[in-house]
Amino acid sequence: MKDIKKHLKELKKKGLIFHTHDEVFGKLKNQSKEYQQAYHEEIARLNLVRQIRGLRIAKKLTQKAMAAKAQMPQSVIARIESGEHSFSLGTLSRIAHVFKKEIELV
């Protein structure tokens, strides 16, 4: 933690300023219900993307190896892990199968 604080101080000296998530998005909490729903759905999707990438790395699989096990092109895995693309339930199911996981809605 000290290293991070030290690094942030050095960046600040160079004129770069970092803000927390709440500093940037906290004021948006009072937006419309539609906005809030879309925001929470996007956060859930990004958390899922992080979990997928984390599982792949923990299992020491390359994107190519994971894609082969899921019977899909490596480019699909790369797009998912980039966090910039959505994916279908079918694609998610194939990925979950690679890690012997089940999709559970709570």
Buried (B, 14 or more C-beta within 10 A) or exposed (E): EEEEEEEEEEEEEEEEEEEEEEEEEEEEEEEEEEEEEEBEEEEEBEEBBEEBBEBBEEEEBEBEBBBBBBEBEBEBBEBBBEEEEEBEEEBBEBBBBBBEBEEEEE
